Protein backbone atom coordinates (compact mmCIF):
# COMPACT_ATOMS: atom_id res chain seq x y z
CA UNK A 1 0.00 0.00 0.00
CA UNK A 2 1.35 3.41 -0.99
CA UNK A 3 1.08 5.88 1.88
CA UNK A 4 1.43 9.67 2.02
CA UNK A 5 2.14 11.17 5.45
CA UNK A 6 0.84 14.72 5.75
CA UNK A 7 1.67 16.45 9.02
CA UNK A 8 4.32 18.25 10.98
CA UNK A 9 6.33 18.48 14.19
CA UNK A 10 6.81 15.72 16.78
CA UNK A 11 3.46 14.01 16.20
CA UNK A 12 4.01 13.67 12.46
CA UNK A 13 7.53 12.41 13.11
CA UNK A 14 6.28 9.79 15.59
CA UNK A 15 3.73 8.49 13.07
CA UNK A 16 6.39 8.27 10.36
CA UNK A 17 8.77 6.47 12.72
CA UNK A 18 6.16 3.79 13.40
CA UNK A 19 5.41 3.38 9.71
CA UNK A 20 9.11 2.94 8.96
CA UNK A 21 9.45 0.40 11.79
CA UNK A 22 6.64 -1.58 10.16
CA UNK A 23 8.38 -1.24 6.79
CA UNK A 24 5.36 0.47 5.24
CA UNK A 25 5.66 1.97 1.76
CA UNK A 26 5.71 5.72 2.46
CA UNK A 27 5.96 7.35 -0.97
CA UNK A 28 5.88 11.01 0.12
CA UNK A 29 5.82 13.31 3.12
CA UNK A 30 3.98 16.63 3.04
CA UNK A 31 4.60 19.25 5.68
CA UNK A 32 4.30 22.98 6.27
CA UNK A 33 6.78 25.33 4.62
CA UNK A 34 10.00 26.08 6.50
CA UNK A 35 10.03 29.26 8.59
CA UNK A 36 13.07 31.47 8.49
CA UNK A 37 14.98 31.40 11.75
CA UNK A 38 13.09 28.34 13.03
CA UNK A 39 14.53 24.83 13.41
CA UNK A 40 13.81 22.35 10.63
CA UNK A 41 10.58 20.42 11.13
CA UNK A 42 11.47 17.03 12.73
CA UNK A 43 9.09 15.24 10.35
CA UNK A 44 10.97 16.68 7.39
CA UNK A 45 14.33 15.76 8.94
CA UNK A 46 13.29 12.14 9.45
CA UNK A 47 11.90 11.85 5.92
CA UNK A 48 15.12 13.22 4.45
CA UNK A 49 17.18 10.76 6.51
CA UNK A 50 15.25 7.93 4.84
CA UNK A 51 15.30 9.49 1.34
CA UNK A 52 11.53 9.99 1.29
CA UNK A 53 10.49 12.89 -0.98
CA UNK A 54 9.31 15.92 1.02
CA UNK A 55 6.82 18.45 -0.35
CA UNK A 56 5.88 21.75 1.32
CA UNK A 57 3.10 23.61 -0.53
CA UNK A 58 2.22 26.97 0.96
CA UNK A 59 -1.42 26.21 0.08
CA UNK A 60 -3.41 23.12 -0.89
CA UNK A 61 -6.06 25.19 -2.66
CA UNK A 62 -4.22 25.44 -5.99
CA UNK A 63 -4.44 23.23 -9.09
CA UNK A 64 -0.73 22.53 -8.65
CA UNK A 65 -1.34 21.15 -5.14
CA UNK A 66 -4.03 18.80 -6.43
CA UNK A 67 -1.73 17.62 -9.23
CA UNK A 68 0.98 17.02 -6.63
CA UNK A 69 -1.24 14.76 -4.50
CA UNK A 70 -2.46 12.93 -7.61
CA UNK A 71 1.13 12.39 -8.74
CA UNK A 72 1.88 10.20 -5.72
CA UNK A 73 -0.62 7.57 -6.95
CA UNK A 74 -1.17 6.84 -3.25
CA UNK A 75 -3.65 4.44 -1.71
CA UNK A 76 -4.13 6.47 1.49
CA UNK A 77 -3.06 9.79 3.03
CA UNK A 78 -2.49 9.82 6.79
CA UNK A 79 -2.98 13.34 8.14
CA UNK A 80 -1.03 13.75 11.37
CA UNK A 81 -1.29 17.25 12.84
CA UNK A 82 -2.30 19.24 9.75
CA UNK A 83 -3.03 22.97 10.19
CA UNK A 84 -3.57 24.07 6.57
CA UNK A 85 -7.02 23.76 4.99
CA UNK A 86 -7.12 20.88 2.50
CA UNK A 87 -9.93 20.97 -0.11
CA UNK A 88 -12.03 17.93 -0.93
CA UNK A 89 -10.44 17.06 -4.30
CA UNK A 90 -7.03 16.78 -2.60
CA UNK A 91 -8.48 14.70 0.26
CA UNK A 92 -10.08 12.37 -2.27
CA UNK A 93 -7.01 12.05 -4.53
CA UNK A 94 -5.60 8.89 -2.85
CA UNK A 95 -7.52 5.77 -3.90
CA UNK A 96 -8.94 5.18 -0.40
CA UNK A 97 -9.05 8.82 0.67
CA UNK A 98 -7.48 10.53 3.68
CA UNK A 99 -7.89 10.12 7.43
CA UNK A 100 -6.89 12.59 10.13
CA UNK A 101 -6.07 12.82 13.84
CA UNK A 102 -8.03 15.22 16.06
CA UNK A 103 -7.42 15.54 19.83
CA UNK A 104 -11.01 15.51 21.10
CA UNK A 105 -13.97 13.14 21.03
CA UNK A 106 -15.83 14.53 18.03
CA UNK A 107 -18.29 16.11 17.57
CA UNK A 108 -17.30 17.72 20.89
CA UNK A 109 -14.66 20.45 20.77
CA UNK A 110 -14.33 20.85 17.03
CA UNK A 111 -11.88 23.62 16.26
CA UNK A 112 -8.23 24.56 16.71
CA UNK A 113 -7.90 24.47 20.54
CA UNK A 114 -9.60 21.17 21.26
CA UNK A 115 -7.27 20.19 24.12
CA UNK A 116 -7.41 23.52 25.96
CA UNK A 117 -11.17 23.92 26.08
CA UNK A 118 -12.23 20.77 28.00
CA UNK A 119 -9.60 21.55 30.66
CA UNK A 120 -10.74 25.17 30.89
CA UNK A 121 -14.34 23.99 31.23
CA UNK A 122 -13.46 21.66 34.09
CA UNK A 123 -14.14 18.44 32.17
CA UNK A 124 -12.84 15.21 33.66
CA UNK A 125 -12.64 13.32 30.36
CA UNK A 126 -11.47 13.89 26.82
CA UNK A 127 -10.03 11.77 24.05
CA UNK A 128 -9.19 11.65 20.38
CA UNK A 129 -10.81 10.92 17.05
CA UNK A 130 -9.46 9.54 13.81
CA UNK A 131 -11.85 10.73 11.12
CA UNK A 132 -12.29 11.09 7.38
CA UNK A 133 -12.02 14.88 6.87
CA UNK A 134 -14.27 16.82 4.56
CA UNK A 135 -14.45 20.54 3.87
CA UNK A 136 -16.33 21.19 7.12
CA UNK A 137 -14.22 21.94 10.17
CA UNK A 138 -13.66 18.58 11.90
CA UNK A 139 -17.05 17.40 10.64
CA UNK A 140 -16.19 14.30 8.60
CA UNK A 141 -17.22 10.71 9.39
CA UNK A 142 -15.52 9.00 12.34
CA UNK A 143 -13.16 6.07 11.84
CA UNK A 144 -12.01 5.52 15.45
CA UNK A 145 -12.23 7.13 18.90
CA UNK A 146 -10.38 6.68 22.17
CA UNK A 147 -11.05 8.21 25.59
CA UNK A 148 -8.87 9.28 28.52
CA UNK A 149 -9.40 11.04 31.83
CA UNK A 150 -8.29 14.56 32.70
CA UNK A 151 -6.81 14.49 36.19
CA UNK A 152 -7.82 17.30 38.57
CA UNK A 153 -4.33 18.80 38.49
CA UNK A 154 -3.30 17.94 34.93
CA UNK A 155 -2.29 20.72 32.57
CA UNK A 156 -2.55 21.00 28.80
CA UNK A 157 1.00 19.65 28.55
CA UNK A 158 0.21 16.67 30.80
CA UNK A 159 -2.90 15.68 28.87
CA UNK A 160 -1.31 16.02 25.45
CA UNK A 161 2.17 14.62 25.93
CA UNK A 162 1.29 11.85 28.42
CA UNK A 163 -2.03 10.77 26.93
CA UNK A 164 -3.30 12.18 23.62
CA UNK A 165 0.08 12.07 21.85
CA UNK A 166 0.97 8.39 22.45
CA UNK A 167 -2.67 7.28 22.15
CA UNK A 168 -2.95 9.22 18.91
CA UNK A 169 0.10 7.62 17.31
CA UNK A 170 -1.25 4.18 18.20
CA UNK A 171 -4.68 5.10 16.84
CA UNK A 172 -3.22 6.29 13.52
CA UNK A 173 -1.48 2.95 13.04
CA UNK A 174 -4.55 0.98 14.14
CA UNK A 175 -6.65 2.96 11.68
CA UNK A 176 -4.24 2.17 8.87
CA UNK A 177 -4.63 -1.52 9.62
CA UNK A 178 -8.42 -1.21 9.45
CA UNK A 179 -8.08 0.52 6.08
CA UNK A 180 -5.83 -2.30 4.85
CA UNK A 181 -8.34 -4.87 6.08
CA UNK A 182 -11.22 -3.04 4.39
CA UNK A 183 -13.04 -2.70 7.74
CA UNK A 184 -12.48 1.02 8.49
CA UNK A 185 -15.89 2.53 9.37
CA UNK A 186 -17.29 5.89 8.33
CA UNK A 187 -19.67 6.88 11.13
CA UNK A 188 -21.54 10.12 10.52
CA UNK A 189 -21.17 12.72 13.27
CA UNK A 190 -24.26 14.16 14.92
CA UNK A 191 -23.13 17.78 14.96
CA UNK A 192 -26.20 18.82 17.00
CA UNK A 193 -24.73 16.92 19.95
CA UNK A 194 -21.30 18.51 19.64
CA UNK A 195 -19.62 21.86 20.09
CA UNK A 196 -17.27 24.16 18.26
CA UNK A 197 -14.83 26.49 20.00
CA UNK A 198 -12.40 28.82 18.30
CA UNK A 199 -8.86 29.54 19.48
CA UNK A 200 -8.03 29.45 23.17
CA UNK A 201 -5.72 32.42 22.87
CA UNK A 202 -4.40 35.33 24.89
CA UNK A 203 -7.84 36.81 25.57
CA UNK A 204 -9.19 33.49 26.86
CA UNK A 205 -6.07 32.89 28.97
CA UNK A 206 -6.32 36.18 30.89
CA UNK A 207 -7.05 35.50 34.55
CA UNK A 208 -10.15 37.06 36.09
CA UNK A 209 -9.43 36.98 39.81
CA UNK A 210 -13.09 37.70 40.62
CA UNK A 211 -13.98 34.18 39.48
CA UNK A 212 -13.90 31.08 41.65
CA UNK A 213 -10.67 29.30 42.51
CA UNK A 214 -11.90 26.36 40.39
CA UNK A 215 -12.40 28.54 37.30
CA UNK A 216 -9.07 30.31 37.70
CA UNK A 217 -7.20 27.06 38.26
CA UNK A 218 -8.80 25.49 35.20
CA UNK A 219 -7.73 28.47 33.07
CA UNK A 220 -4.15 28.16 34.31
CA UNK A 221 -4.08 24.40 33.62
CA UNK A 222 -5.65 24.83 30.18
CA UNK A 223 -3.05 27.42 29.18
CA UNK A 224 0.04 25.62 30.53
CA UNK A 225 2.38 25.72 28.64
CA UNK A 226 0.60 27.55 25.78
CA UNK A 227 -0.67 30.22 25.42
CA UNK A 228 0.04 30.69 29.17
CA UNK A 229 -2.37 32.24 31.67
CA UNK A 230 -1.54 35.82 32.54
CA UNK A 231 -2.41 38.90 34.53
CA UNK A 232 -0.89 42.28 35.30
CA UNK A 233 1.36 43.17 38.24
CA UNK A 234 1.69 46.89 37.96
CA UNK A 235 3.04 47.60 34.50
CA UNK A 236 4.42 44.08 34.09
CA UNK A 237 2.65 41.19 32.36
CA UNK A 238 2.95 38.14 34.60
CA UNK A 239 2.49 34.70 33.01
CA UNK A 240 1.51 31.95 35.41
CA UNK A 241 2.38 28.27 35.02
CA UNK A 242 2.66 25.81 37.92
CA UNK A 243 0.06 26.46 40.60
CA UNK A 244 -2.17 24.88 43.21
CA UNK A 245 -5.84 25.47 44.06
CA UNK A 246 -6.66 26.30 47.68
CA UNK A 247 -10.20 25.89 49.06
CA UNK A 248 -9.62 28.61 51.62
CA UNK A 249 -7.39 31.65 51.49
CA UNK A 250 -4.49 31.89 53.94
CA UNK A 251 -3.87 35.33 55.33
CA UNK A 252 -6.15 38.33 55.00
CA UNK A 253 -7.53 38.95 51.53
CA UNK A 254 -8.08 42.52 50.42
CA UNK A 255 -10.35 41.52 47.57
CA UNK A 256 -9.92 39.20 44.56
CA UNK A 257 -6.42 39.32 43.09
CA UNK A 258 -4.78 40.42 46.31
CA UNK A 259 -1.57 38.73 47.44
CA UNK A 260 -2.15 37.20 50.88
CA UNK A 261 1.05 35.24 51.47
CA UNK A 262 4.60 35.02 50.18
CA UNK A 263 6.31 31.75 51.09
CA UNK A 264 9.75 30.31 50.44
CA UNK A 265 8.65 28.66 47.20
CA UNK A 266 5.42 30.42 46.17
CA UNK A 267 2.94 33.21 46.72
CA UNK A 268 -0.84 33.11 47.21
CA UNK A 269 -3.47 35.19 45.41
CA UNK A 270 -7.10 35.43 46.56
CA UNK A 271 -9.93 34.37 44.24
CA UNK A 272 -13.46 35.76 44.22
CA UNK A 273 -15.11 32.92 46.16
CA UNK A 274 -12.99 32.86 49.31
CA UNK A 275 -10.48 30.43 47.85
CA UNK A 276 -7.06 31.16 46.45
CA UNK A 277 -4.35 30.07 44.03
CA UNK A 278 -0.86 29.22 45.23
CA UNK A 279 1.47 30.26 42.41
CA UNK A 280 4.72 28.36 42.10
CA UNK A 281 6.23 29.27 38.74
CA UNK A 282 5.87 32.35 36.56
CA UNK A 283 7.36 34.10 33.57
CA UNK A 284 8.08 37.80 33.46
CA UNK A 285 10.63 39.89 31.56
CA UNK A 286 13.50 37.90 33.04
CA UNK A 287 12.15 34.54 31.85
CA UNK A 288 10.50 31.62 33.64
CA UNK A 289 11.40 31.64 37.35
CA UNK A 290 10.16 30.39 40.69
CA UNK A 291 7.33 32.49 42.11
CA UNK A 292 9.24 33.41 45.26
CA UNK A 293 12.21 34.48 43.15
CA UNK A 294 9.92 36.70 41.11
CA UNK A 295 8.41 38.19 44.28
CA UNK A 296 11.85 39.07 45.62
CA UNK A 297 13.06 40.54 42.33
CA UNK A 298 9.93 42.56 41.60
CA UNK A 299 9.15 43.73 45.11
CA UNK A 300 5.81 41.89 45.16
CA UNK A 301 4.38 42.15 48.67
CA UNK A 302 1.41 40.98 50.69
CA UNK A 303 -1.49 43.30 49.92
CA UNK A 304 -0.45 43.98 46.31
CA UNK A 305 -3.12 43.36 43.72
CA UNK A 306 -2.86 41.44 40.47
CA UNK A 307 -5.36 42.39 37.79
Secondary structure per residue as TSV (DSSP state, phi and psi in degrees):
chain	resnum	aa	ss	phi	psi
A	1	X	-	360.0	129.0
A	2	X	E	-85.7	125.9
A	3	X	E	-120.2	135.3
A	4	X	E	-105.8	130.9
A	5	X	E	-102.8	120.8
A	6	X	E	-118.7	114.4
A	7	X	E	-178.8	-158.2
A	8	X	-	-167.6	168.5
A	9	X	H	59.5	-161.8
A	10	X	H	-63.1	-36.3
A	11	X	H	-66.4	-46.5
A	12	X	H	-59.8	-41.2
A	13	X	H	-61.8	-43.5
A	14	X	H	-63.7	-38.1
A	15	X	H	-65.2	-44.5
A	16	X	H	-63.5	-40.5
A	17	X	H	-57.0	-44.4
A	18	X	H	-66.4	-39.0
A	19	X	H	-63.7	-40.9
A	20	X	H	-66.8	-39.1
A	21	X	H	-59.9	-35.9
A	22	X	T	-85.7	2.8
A	23	X	T	58.3	40.0
A	24	X	-	-75.8	158.5
A	25	X	E	-91.8	85.0
A	26	X	E	-87.2	112.1
A	27	X	E	-92.3	-17.4
A	28	X	E	-163.3	152.5
A	29	X	E	-122.4	131.8
A	30	X	E	-116.5	132.7
A	31	X	-	-146.1	172.5
A	32	X	-	-68.6	154.6
A	33	X	-	-60.2	150.3
A	34	X	-	-62.5	149.2
A	35	X	-	-113.7	128.5
A	36	X	T	-57.7	132.6
A	37	X	T	83.3	-4.9
A	38	X	S	-102.1	151.8
A	39	X	-	-61.8	154.5
A	40	X	-	-63.6	139.2
A	41	X	-	-57.9	130.0
A	42	X	H	-62.8	-28.5
A	43	X	H	-65.2	-44.4
A	44	X	H	-62.3	-43.8
A	45	X	H	-57.9	-46.6
A	46	X	H	-64.2	-43.0
A	47	X	H	-60.3	-43.6
A	48	X	H	-65.0	-36.3
A	49	X	H	-61.0	-28.9
A	50	X	T	-106.3	15.8
A	51	X	T	57.2	36.0
A	52	X	-	-93.4	128.3
A	53	X	-	-57.4	134.3
A	54	X	E	-114.2	133.4
A	55	X	E	-127.2	139.2
A	56	X	-	-135.4	63.5
A	57	X	-	-61.9	140.6
A	58	X	S	-73.1	-22.4
A	59	X	-	-149.3	146.4
A	60	X	S	-100.9	10.5
A	61	X	S	-93.2	4.8
A	62	X	S	-100.0	157.2
A	63	X	H	-58.8	-33.9
A	64	X	H	-65.6	-36.5
A	65	X	H	-67.3	-39.9
A	66	X	H	-64.1	-44.5
A	67	X	H	-60.9	-36.3
A	68	X	H	-62.2	-50.6
A	69	X	H	-62.2	-39.5
A	70	X	H	-64.9	-32.3
A	71	X	H	-66.8	-20.6
A	72	X	T	-73.2	-20.5
A	73	X	T	51.1	42.8
A	74	X	-	-82.3	156.6
A	75	X	S	-86.5	-35.9
A	76	X	E	-150.3	148.2
A	77	X	E	-115.4	125.3
A	78	X	E	-100.9	114.5
A	79	X	E	-99.1	105.0
A	80	X	E	-112.3	100.8
A	81	X	S	63.7	70.6
A	82	X	-	-109.3	126.0
A	83	X	-	-103.7	-24.5
A	84	X	S	-78.3	145.8
A	85	X	-	-68.4	133.6
A	86	X	-	-119.6	116.6
A	87	X	-	-71.4	161.4
A	88	X	H	-57.4	-43.3
A	89	X	H	-58.7	-35.0
A	90	X	H	-71.5	-41.7
A	91	X	H	-59.6	-35.9
A	92	X	T	-88.0	-5.1
A	93	X	-	-62.5	-43.4
A	94	X	S	-63.7	150.2
A	95	X	T	-55.9	-38.1
A	96	X	T	-106.0	7.7
A	97	X	-	90.7	-156.2
A	98	X	E	-136.5	139.8
A	99	X	E	-124.5	155.7
A	100	X	E	-137.8	149.2
A	101	X	E	-90.3	136.8
A	102	X	E	-139.9	128.5
A	103	X	S	-86.8	56.5
A	104	X	S	-158.0	168.7
A	105	X	-	-89.9	93.7
A	106	X	T	-62.5	146.4
A	107	X	T	-86.3	8.5
A	108	X	T	-72.7	141.1
A	109	X	T	58.5	46.2
A	110	X	B	-66.9	149.3
A	111	X	S	121.2	-179.8
A	112	X	T	-83.6	-10.8
A	113	X	T	-123.6	49.2
A	114	X	T	-73.1	-12.2
A	115	X	T	-90.7	-39.9
A	116	X	H	-61.0	-47.4
A	117	X	H	-62.3	-46.4
A	118	X	H	-61.4	-33.3
A	119	X	H	-67.9	-46.3
A	120	X	H	-61.1	-31.5
A	121	X	T	-84.1	-2.3
A	122	X	T	81.4	17.3
A	123	X	-	-65.9	150.9
A	124	X	S	-105.4	0.5
A	125	X	E	-146.0	146.5
A	126	X	E	-148.4	-156.3
A	127	X	E	168.7	-158.0
A	128	X	E	-142.0	161.6
A	129	X	E	-134.3	135.0
A	130	X	E	-103.0	123.6
A	131	X	E	-139.1	166.2
A	132	X	-	-94.0	101.0
A	133	X	-	-67.2	148.3
A	134	X	-	-127.0	-164.2
A	135	X	S	-82.0	-5.1
A	136	X	S	-77.8	161.1
A	137	X	T	-83.6	103.3
A	138	X	T	58.9	39.4
A	139	X	-	-112.8	-0.8
A	140	X	S	-72.8	170.2
A	141	X	-	-62.6	147.7
A	142	X	E	-86.5	134.4
A	143	X	E	-97.8	-44.1
A	144	X	E	-156.5	147.9
A	145	X	E	-137.4	148.7
A	146	X	E	-136.5	150.3
A	147	X	E	-118.5	154.4
A	148	X	E	-150.7	159.9
A	149	X	E	-85.0	159.9
A	150	X	-	-112.5	110.9
A	151	X	-	-65.4	154.6
A	152	X	T	-62.8	-20.4
A	153	X	T	-117.1	10.5
A	154	X	-	-80.4	140.4
A	155	X	-	-96.1	175.3
A	156	X	H	-52.0	-47.4
A	157	X	H	-61.8	-40.9
A	158	X	H	-61.9	-48.7
A	159	X	H	-65.5	-42.1
A	160	X	I	-72.9	-57.2
A	161	X	I	-72.6	-31.9
A	162	X	I	-90.6	-19.7
A	163	X	I	-127.6	-66.3
A	164	X	I	-68.7	-30.1
A	165	X	H	-67.9	-60.0
A	166	X	H	-65.0	-38.3
A	167	X	H	-61.3	-38.2
A	168	X	H	-67.5	-40.8
A	169	X	H	-62.4	-45.5
A	170	X	H	-58.9	-43.8
A	171	X	H	-65.8	-35.4
A	172	X	H	-62.9	-42.1
A	173	X	H	-71.9	-37.5
A	174	X	H	-63.8	-39.1
A	175	X	H	-65.1	-40.2
A	176	X	H	-59.3	-40.8
A	177	X	H	-64.7	-38.6
A	178	X	H	-63.6	-39.2
A	179	X	H	-62.8	-44.2
A	180	X	H	-60.9	-38.6
A	181	X	H	-77.9	-10.4
A	182	X	T	75.8	20.3
A	183	X	-	-116.1	11.5
A	184	X	-	-70.7	120.3
A	185	X	-	-77.7	166.3
A	186	X	-	-134.5	88.8
A	187	X	B	-97.2	118.3
A	188	X	-	-64.4	135.1
A	189	X	-	-78.0	143.1
A	190	X	-	-95.8	93.2
A	191	X	G	-65.0	-22.4
A	192	X	G	-66.2	-22.1
A	193	X	G	-97.0	5.1
A	194	X	-	-110.0	-162.9
A	195	X	-	-151.8	153.9
A	196	X	B	-127.0	130.6
A	197	X	-	-127.6	139.5
A	198	X	-	-79.1	-159.7
A	199	X	-	-60.9	138.8
A	200	X	-	-93.3	90.3
A	201	X	-	-112.1	-157.1
A	202	X	H	-59.3	-43.0
A	203	X	H	-61.4	-42.9
A	204	X	H	-72.4	-24.2
A	205	X	H	-89.2	-2.0
A	206	X	B	-71.2	132.9
A	207	X	-	-82.2	130.4
A	208	X	-	-106.7	102.2
A	209	X	T	-68.4	-12.9
A	210	X	T	-75.4	-13.1
A	211	X	S	-78.3	175.6
A	212	X	-	-70.9	160.1
A	213	X	H	-60.3	-36.3
A	214	X	H	-60.1	-49.4
A	215	X	H	-63.7	-42.8
A	216	X	H	-64.7	-44.2
A	217	X	H	-63.1	-40.5
A	218	X	H	-64.0	-38.7
A	219	X	H	-62.2	-44.7
A	220	X	H	-62.2	-45.1
A	221	X	H	-63.7	-42.2
A	222	X	H	-67.6	-23.2
A	223	X	T	-104.1	6.9
A	224	X	T	-105.3	109.9
A	225	X	T	-95.7	-15.6
A	226	X	T	-129.8	139.6
A	227	X	T	-84.6	1.1
A	228	X	-	82.5	125.6
A	229	X	E	-67.9	151.0
A	230	X	E	-153.2	162.0
A	231	X	E	-155.3	-177.8
A	232	X	E	-109.6	136.3
A	233	X	E	-119.2	98.4
A	234	X	T	64.8	-127.3
A	235	X	T	-88.7	-4.6
A	236	X	E	-94.2	139.6
A	237	X	E	-85.9	124.7
A	238	X	E	-111.9	115.4
A	239	X	E	-93.7	135.5
A	240	X	E	-115.8	131.6
A	241	X	-	-117.7	-99.4
A	242	X	S	-66.9	133.7
A	243	X	E	-155.9	175.5
A	244	X	E	-142.8	139.5
A	245	X	E	-88.5	133.6
A	246	X	E	-116.8	130.4
A	247	X	S	-70.3	-30.4
A	248	X	S	-129.9	154.0
A	249	X	-	-95.2	119.0
A	250	X	-	-73.0	146.1
A	251	X	S	80.6	-174.6
A	252	X	-	-102.1	116.1
A	253	X	-	-82.3	136.2
A	254	X	-	-109.1	48.3
A	255	X	S	99.7	164.0
A	256	X	T	-57.5	138.1
A	257	X	T	89.7	-4.7
A	258	X	B	-82.4	142.2
A	259	X	E	-80.8	123.5
A	260	X	E	-110.5	-12.2
A	261	X	E	-159.8	140.0
A	262	X	E	-124.0	115.4
A	263	X	-	-106.8	-177.8
A	264	X	S	-66.8	-25.3
A	265	X	S	-128.9	9.8
A	266	X	-	-169.5	174.2
A	267	X	E	-140.2	160.2
A	268	X	E	-116.7	136.3
A	269	X	E	-123.8	133.9
A	270	X	E	-75.2	140.8
A	271	X	-	-98.7	-179.5
A	272	X	T	-84.1	-3.9
A	273	X	T	-114.5	15.9
A	274	X	S	91.7	-6.6
A	275	X	-	-91.5	-163.0
A	276	X	E	-164.0	168.1
A	277	X	E	-121.5	125.3
A	278	X	E	-90.0	117.4
A	279	X	E	-98.6	128.4
A	280	X	-	-113.8	-26.0
A	281	X	E	-147.3	135.5
A	282	X	E	-138.0	170.4
A	283	X	E	-132.3	128.1
A	284	X	E	-129.1	-157.3
A	285	X	T	-58.8	-30.9
A	286	X	T	-84.3	-0.3
A	287	X	E	104.9	-175.6
A	288	X	E	-77.4	124.3
A	289	X	E	-140.1	166.6
A	290	X	E	-63.6	148.5
A	291	X	H	-62.9	-39.7
A	292	X	H	-65.9	-37.5
A	293	X	H	-62.7	-41.3
A	294	X	H	-63.5	-43.8
A	295	X	H	-58.1	-43.9
A	296	X	H	-65.9	-41.2
A	297	X	H	-73.5	-32.3
A	298	X	H	-95.5	-12.3
A	299	X	T	81.5	14.7
A	300	X	-	-57.2	134.0
A	301	X	-	-135.9	158.9
A	302	X	T	-56.9	132.5
A	303	X	T	100.0	-19.8
A	304	X	-	-63.7	152.9
A	305	X	B	-115.4	135.4
A	306	X	-	-99.9	139.9
A	307	X	-	-129.6	360.0
